[in-house]
Amino acid sequence: MEPANFFTNLSRYVAPLNDRYRIYLLADKDTSLRYDTARFLIPNVDGVDVRAWPLPLPLDRIPAQKGVIFVDTSQSDPRLKAI
């Protein structure tokens, strides 16, 4: 998928979740919630770009009114077992 289309779809998925969840994006080193398209569509994203690094556990303190959601671009990602 072309980068602009991917980030548009990612942003449309994340935007309605942003007020209720902190988003952890598990992806590759070039994928970010701060990519230009995502930054334009969801400028105040409450998200963590994990990228290709290990998942930081335990997670940072999450506000009481929010939950956590993990968005992974690969179903075979070994970090999913840690979640």
C-alpha positions, 0 to 999 in steps of 0.5 A: 500500500502506498504510504499516503494511503496507509497513513490515511487509513491508520489515521481514520482508524485511530482518530475515533479511539484517541479520546478513549485510549492511548494508542501503542503502534507496533510497526516497522522503523519507518511507521509513526503516528507522527507521519505528516498525514497522521499528524494532520488528521489527528494532531493531538494523538495520545500515542506511542510509536513503538516502531520496531523496538521492544515493547516498553513494559510495564507501560507508562502510567495511563490516565484513569479515564483512558484504556490502552489499545495496541495497533500492530501492522503484522499478525506474526509480530512476536511482541503480541505475546508480551501483550 
